[in-house]
Amino acid sequence: MALVSGIIKFSIDGREHYIKGDNVTYNAVPVKRESETLISGQTVYKEMPQTQFVKGSVAERSDFDWLAFTKQKNVTIRLDLGQGKSYFFNGCFFEGETEANTGGELPFQFTALNGSEEVTSE
């Protein structure tokens, strides 16, 4: 999981949305490895699948339709980070974070269904 700060663009199916605040949390790694020490003293690891997601807060603007935003499914999310990398999350659906609006921030979480992602540097 990574915490991103700095310049960031957030788009869903090519439509940019305004991110509120300095950060977005995301997980682009499809597996988690955990070490395990056997009785013999040998250290091995096991892999467990983990969910890829994008989580943050979107800015509430007069032209923003929150209800339509929460109904999105099977969308592609692109994060363009300040260091020149872009992450793509495919087959995403809106999962939650529908708490009350505080200061023009609407929290969201999208989860990737198929677990695919790409990383590119410009």
Contacts in CASP RR format, 6 or more apart in sequence:
PFRMAT RR
TARGET T0000
AUTHOR 0000-0000-0000
METHOD contacts of the structure
MODEL  1
MALVSGIIKFSIDGREHYIKGDNVTYNAVPVKRESETLISGQTVYKEMPQ
TQFVKGSVAERSDFDWLAFTKQKNVTIRLDLGQGKSYFFNGCFFEGETEA
NTGGELPFQFTALNGSEEVTSE
1 25 0 8 1.000
1 26 0 8 1.000
1 27 0 8 1.000
2 25 0 8 1.000
2 26 0 8 1.000
2 27 0 8 1.000
2 28 0 8 1.000
3 23 0 8 1.000
3 25 0 8 1.000
4 23 0 8 1.000
4 24 0 8 1.000
4 25 0 8 1.000
4 26 0 8 1.000
4 79 0 8 1.000
4 81 0 8 1.000
5 22 0 8 1.000
5 23 0 8 1.000
6 22 0 8 1.000
6 81 0 8 1.000
6 82 0 8 1.000
7 81 0 8 1.000
7 82 0 8 1.000
8 19 0 8 1.000
8 24 0 8 1.000
8 79 0 8 1.000
8 80 0 8 1.000
8 81 0 8 1.000
8 82 0 8 1.000
9 16 0 8 1.000
9 78 0 8 1.000
9 79 0 8 1.000
9 80 0 8 1.000
10 16 0 8 1.000
10 17 0 8 1.000
10 19 0 8 1.000
10 24 0 8 1.000
10 54 0 8 1.000
10 58 0 8 1.000
10 77 0 8 1.000
10 78 0 8 1.000
10 79 0 8 1.000
11 17 0 8 1.000
11 77 0 8 1.000
11 78 0 8 1.000
11 80 0 8 1.000
12 72 0 8 1.000
12 75 0 8 1.000
12 76 0 8 1.000
12 77 0 8 1.000
12 92 0 8 1.000
12 110 0 8 1.000
13 75 0 8 1.000
13 76 0 8 1.000
14 76 0 8 1.000
14 78 0 8 1.000
17 58 0 8 1.000
17 59 0 8 1.000
17 64 0 8 1.000
17 69 0 8 1.000
18 58 0 8 1.000
18 59 0 8 1.000
18 61 0 8 1.000
19 56 0 8 1.000
19 57 0 8 1.000
19 58 0 8 1.000
19 59 0 8 1.000
20 57 0 8 1.000
20 58 0 8 1.000
20 59 0 8 1.000
20 104 0 8 1.000
20 105 0 8 1.000
20 106 0 8 1.000
21 57 0 8 1.000
21 105 0 8 1.000
23 56 0 8 1.000
24 54 0 8 1.000
24 55 0 8 1.000
24 56 0 8 1.000
24 79 0 8 1.000
25 53 0 8 1.000
25 54 0 8 1.000
25 55 0 8 1.000
25 56 0 8 1.000
26 52 0 8 1.000
26 53 0 8 1.000
26 54 0 8 1.000
26 55 0 8 1.000
26 79 0 8 1.000
26 87 0 8 1.000
26 89 0 8 1.000
27 50 0 8 1.000
27 51 0 8 1.000
27 52 0 8 1.000
27 53 0 8 1.000
28 52 0 8 1.000
28 87 0 8 1.000
28 89 0 8 1.000
28 117 0 8 1.000
28 119 0 8 1.000
29 50 0 8 1.000
29 52 0 8 1.000
30 49 0 8 1.000
30 50 0 8 1.000
30 52 0 8 1.000
30 115 0 8 1.000
30 117 0 8 1.000
31 47 0 8 1.000
31 48 0 8 1.000
31 49 0 8 1.000
31 50 0 8 1.000
32 47 0 8 1.000
32 48 0 8 1.000
32 49 0 8 1.000
32 50 0 8 1.000
33 45 0 8 1.000
33 46 0 8 1.000
33 47 0 8 1.000
33 48 0 8 1.000
34 45 0 8 1.000
34 46 0 8 1.000
34 48 0 8 1.000
35 43 0 8 1.000
35 44 0 8 1.000
35 45 0 8 1.000
36 43 0 8 1.000
36 44 0 8 1.000
36 45 0 8 1.000
36 46 0 8 1.000
37 43 0 8 1.000
37 44 0 8 1.000
38 44 0 8 1.000
51 111 0 8 1.000
51 112 0 8 1.000
52 89 0 8 1.000
52 111 0 8 1.000
52 112 0 8 1.000
52 115 0 8 1.000
52 117 0 8 1.000
53 89 0 8 1.000
53 95 0 8 1.000
53 109 0 8 1.000
53 110 0 8 1.000
53 111 0 8 1.000
53 112 0 8 1.000
54 77 0 8 1.000
54 79 0 8 1.000
54 89 0 8 1.000
54 92 0 8 1.000
54 109 0 8 1.000
54 110 0 8 1.000
55 97 0 8 1.000
55 107 0 8 1.000
55 108 0 8 1.000
55 109 0 8 1.000
55 110 0 8 1.000
56 97 0 8 1.000
56 107 0 8 1.000
56 108 0 8 1.000
56 109 0 8 1.000
57 105 0 8 1.000
57 106 0 8 1.000
57 107 0 8 1.000
57 108 0 8 1.000
58 64 0 8 1.000
58 69 0 8 1.000
58 105 0 8 1.000
58 106 0 8 1.000
58 108 0 8 1.000
59 104 0 8 1.000
59 105 0 8 1.000
59 106 0 8 1.000
60 66 0 8 1.000
60 101 0 8 1.000
60 104 0 8 1.000
60 105 0 8 1.000
60 106 0 8 1.000
66 106 0 8 1.000
69 94 0 8 1.000
69 106 0 8 1.000
69 108 0 8 1.000
70 94 0 8 1.000
70 96 0 8 1.000
70 98 0 8 1.000
70 108 0 8 1.000
71 94 0 8 1.000
72 92 0 8 1.000
72 93 0 8 1.000
72 94 0 8 1.000
72 110 0 8 1.000
73 91 0 8 1.000
73 92 0 8 1.000
73 93 0 8 1.000
73 94 0 8 1.000
74 91 0 8 1.000
74 92 0 8 1.000
74 93 0 8 1.000
74 113 0 8 1.000
75 91 0 8 1.000
75 92 0 8 1.000
75 93 0 8 1.000
75 110 0 8 1.000
76 88 0 8 1.000
76 89 0 8 1.000
76 90 0 8 1.000
76 91 0 8 1.000
76 92 0 8 1.000
77 88 0 8 1.000
77 89 0 8 1.000
77 92 0 8 1.000
77 110 0 8 1.000
77 112 0 8 1.000
78 86 0 8 1.000
78 87 0 8 1.000
78 88 0 8 1.000
78 89 0 8 1.000
79 86 0 8 1.000
79 87 0 8 1.000
79 89 0 8 1.000
80 86 0 8 1.000
81 87 0 8 1.000
84 121 0 8 1.000
84 122 0 8 1.000
85 119 0 8 1.000
85 120 0 8 1.000
85 121 0 8 1.000
86 118 0 8 1.000
86 119 0 8 1.000
86 120 0 8 1.000
86 122 0 8 1.000
87 117 0 8 1.000
87 118 0 8 1.000
87 119 0 8 1.000
88 116 0 8 1.000
88 117 0 8 1.000
88 118 0 8 1.000
89 110 0 8 1.000
89 112 0 8 1.000
89 115 0 8 1.000
89 116 0 8 1.000
89 117 0 8 1.000
90 112 0 8 1.000
90 113 0 8 1.000
90 114 0 8 1.000
90 115 0 8 1.000
90 116 0 8 1.000
90 117 0 8 1.000
91 112 0 8 1.000
91 113 0 8 1.000
91 114 0 8 1.000
92 110 0 8 1.000
92 111 0 8 1.000
92 112 0 8 1.000
92 113 0 8 1.000
93 110 0 8 1.000
93 111 0 8 1.000
93 113 0 8 1.000
94 108 0 8 1.000
94 109 0 8 1.000
94 110 0 8 1.000
95 109 0 8 1.000
95 110 0 8 1.000
95 111 0 8 1.000
96 108 0 8 1.000
96 109 0 8 1.000
97 107 0 8 1.000
97 108 0 8 1.000
97 109 0 8 1.000
98 107 0 8 1.000
99 107 0 8 1.000
END
